């Protein structure tokens, strides 16, 4: 793997992926609909992947050995208006890359969603999960009919340093606590399968290097669920602030349910398993935010030096809030759904 193309390289996972591959001295080409300046020595291309000819021209120009398709229209809303947007942003872009790969051969690694249905009788629960599920179906079609080497990683709820979207749970709660404000969240009862961003990058690289992963859709997550309340409480303890989260301040999103990754196939096929415990990952993430908030935005009780650089014991997550690995119906991507609040 000497030359790769990353779609969605400006996003949360894409930025981590670009930095990792550049550290490995791999030539990285990145694509965006808007002009971008390189951050890690990557080469940027401007292209709308919803356009089949533009996508084919990009593939011919770059001739990548591997394509990491991380771009997508990410939303957890159930509005009818989101159907065409998610169809174009998640399904059409994937199909255009698949068609291009029949003419300009490349290994494809798609970021899917653990929210995708696993059985024929299970219905997608959002326009986003429906589009991701359809994209996975097309990926398997292109592999079996036209031998396109493609792997879909159905990624769970990703978190970690560098996630700047404050509509997501972890960035929102972390920054509110560090500023001395009480985060307002829902009931906190929903279970979430959290996976640290560096572990996701490891899985993406492993899939790119594995011939055994071709034609497979594999879950990437921790394999266990932690309630939103336990996650927020853990962030609260790590921040060491006097302010407390306010549960029930906002309504829970209708039809949300737990989506837990079945991690055994990824372990057997890729030799991959999530390595970062939740407590350690959250401590590293909180430290990242603390380092970047200006002093006047921090509460007097909190400073960057006060946030622990190391983890707290995993036992601080109450055992009653954790469920064991199990096959999932579905879950999220760059992020595979709006993170719950």
N, C-alpha and C positions, 0 to 999 in steps of 0.2 A: 504494500500500500504506500505509494509515493505521491500520488496526486488525488485529492478528494474535492468534492463539491458539497457544501453545506447549505441547505435552504433553511431559512429561519435563523441564520447565524447571528443576527442582532438580538435575538431573544435570550431568555434566561438560560435555558439548556444550551442553546447554540453558542453563546459566548463562552461558556465553560468548555464546550467541545472544541471550539476554535483554538482556545489557549492550550488545551491539552495536546492537540495534534501539532501545533506549531512547536511546542516544547519537544515533541518527538521528531522535529525537523521534517515534517511532512508538508508538502506544498498544498496550501489550503485556498480553495476558491469559494467565495461566499456570494450569495445572491440576495438581492432585495429589490423591491419595486421602486425604492427611492435611493438617491445617491448616498453612499456611506464612506466615511474615512476609516482606514485600517487602524485597528487597535493592537493587533498581535502579529502584524506582518502578513495578514491574509490579503488576497487579491479579490476586490469586489467587482461584481457584475450587476448591472441593472436589468431586470427582466420580470415580466408578469407571468408567473407559471400557469395562470389560467388560460394563457394563449398557447395553443399547441405548437404553432410554428416558431414562436419565440422560444419556447422550451427546447424544441429540437435544435434550433440554431445555437442556443447556449451549450447544449450537450456536445454538439459538433465542435464548437470553439474550444471548450475546456478539455474534452475527452478524459473525464475522470475515471479512475479505476474503481472508486467507490463514491456513491451518493448517499449522504445522510439527509433524509427528508424530514426536517423538524418544523417546517413552516406549517401554519394552519390558522383557521378561523376558530378561536377558542372562546366558547361561551357555555354556560350551564343553564341559560334561560330556556324556557319552553314556549317562547313566542313564535307564532306562525311566520312572522317576518324574518326569523333567523333561518328558516329552511333553505331558501335560495342562497343566502350568504354562506352557510356552512357547506352546502353542496358544492358551490364553486371553490371555496377556500380549502376544503379538505378532500373532496372526492375528485373534482376535475383536475386539480393540480397533481394528485397522485397518479391518475390515469395518464395524464400527459407525460409524466416522467417514465411511466411503464412503457408507453408507446415509443418514446424516444430511445429507451434502452434496447428495443428490438432492432434499432438501426445503428445506434452508437453503444456497443455493449459496455455495461458497467454493473457492478454489484450494487444493489439498492438495499438500504436499511431504513425502514419507515418507522416513525414514532407513532404508534397507535395509542389506544386508550384501554385501560382495564375496565372501563365502563361498557365496552362492547359486549353484546349478548354472546353467551357461550353455547346455547342450545337453540334448536330450530323453533321452539315454542316461545322463547323469551323475546319480548319486544324491546327495542331501544327506548330509553326513557327520556331522550332529548334529541333535538335536531343534530347536535354535535355528535352524540354517540351513534346515531344512525348513519351519519356521513362517514365516521371513522370505521364503522362496521362494514359499510359498503366498500370503502377503500381497501380493507383487508381482503374482502372477497375478490376484488379485482387483482390484487397482488397474487393471491393463490392461483387465480385463473391464468395469469401471465406466466407464472412459473410452470404450471402443469401443461399448458398448451404450447408455449413458445420458449420454454426453458430459460426464462429470465431469472437470474439468481437474486431473489428478494427475500428479505426477512422482515417481519413486523414485530416490533417490541411493544406490547400493550403495557404502557407505563402507568404506574399508580401516582399518588399525589406527591409531586416533587417539591422540595424546599431546600434552602441553603443560602450561603452568602451570595450577594449580587442580585437577589430578587427584589426589584424596585417597585413592583406593582402593589400599591397599598390596598387594593381591593382584595388581595389574597390574605388568608388568615394569619400566617406567620409574620409577614412583614407588617401588617396592620397592628397586631397585638404587640410585637416587639417594639415598634417605634412609639406606640402609645405609652407603654410601660416606661420606656427610657425617657420620655418627656414628662413623666409624672402624671399621666392622665389614665383614667380607668377605661380599658377597652370595653366596648359594648358588643356583646355577642348573643347568639341564640341560646337555646336550652343546653347545648353542648353534649347531647346524648348520642349523636351520630358517631359511628366508628369510622375511622379513616386509616388507610394504609399509607403511611408516610415513607418516602424513600429519599435519601440524601442525594443531592445533585451529582457529587463526585462518583457515587455508586452507579448512577444512571449512565454517566459517561463511560465508565468501565464496561457496562453491559453493551453499549453501542459499539465500542471498539471491538469487544469480543465477538459480537455478531458479524462485524465486517470481516473478521479474520477466520470465520468458521464456515466451511463448506457444508457441514452437517446442519447448519441453521437455515440453509436455503429452502424456501417453500414452507417455512414454519412461522407460526404466530405464537410468541412466547410472552408470558407475563413477566414484568419487571417491577418488583416491589419488595417490601419487607416480609410479606407473607403473614403479617399479623395486623390486627386493628387496634387503634388506640382512640378513645373517645376524644372529641373536641375539648370537652371540659378538662380531661386529664392533660391534654397537650397545652392548653392555655395555663392551667395551674403550674405545670412544669416551667413554662416560660416565666411565669410570675416569680417562682422560687429562684430561678437562675438570675433574674434581674435584680432581686433583692429590694424591691420597692415597697413602700407602705401602701400605695394605692392598690386596689383589688379589682379584678374583672367584674363586670356586671352581667350576670347571666339572665337570659330572658328579656333583655332590652330590645331585641329585634326578633321578628318572627322567623321561625325555621322555614327554609325553602320547601315548598310542597314537593312531594314525591322523591325527595332525596333518600338514599339508602346506602348501606355499607357496600363497598366494592373492595374485596380483599384479593390480592394476587395469589395465584397458585404458582409458587416459585420452583417447584420440583423440576418441571420441564426445562427451564432456563439453566438450572444447576446441572442437569444431566447433559444438555446439549452444548452449553457454552462454558461449563465449569465456573459459572458466575453465581454469586450470592451476595446480597447486600451486606456490607461490612461495617457500616456506621450505625451504632445504637442511636436511638432517637435522642436520648439525653445529651450525648456527645455532639450530635449534629446541631441540636438547638443551641447548645452553648457556643459553638463556633459561629453559628448564624447570628446570635445575639451580639457577640463580640464584634462582628463585621458592622452591624448597624451602629453600635456604640462608637466605634472608631470613626464613623463618617458623619454622625450628627454633630453639629456645631455646639460648643459649650453652652451658649445661651438657650439652646433648644433642649438641653438635658435638665432634668430635675436636680436640685442640689443634693438629693440623696443618692444620685447615680452618676457615675463617671465611667469612662471607658475602662479605667484601671480596676473599677469595682466589679466589672462583669468577668466571671471566671473564664480563663482561657482553656481550662480542662473541663472534662465532663463531670456531671454528678452521677452517682451510681444509678444503674438502670432500675434498681429497686424503688426509686422515687416515683416511677410510674406505677400506680396501684395495679396489682395483679388482676383485680376484678374488671379492669377496663380493657384488658388485652385478650384477644381471642387467638387461637392457634391458626396455622395455615389451613386454608380450605379453598376449594374451587370457587371462583367468583363469578357473578353474573356480569359485572362490569367494573369502571374506575377512571382516572384522568391523564394530560400531556403538557406541553411547554407552558401552560399547564392544562392537562386534560380535563379541565372543568374549572369554573370559578371555585376557588377554595371556600369552604363553608365558614360562615360566621353565625 
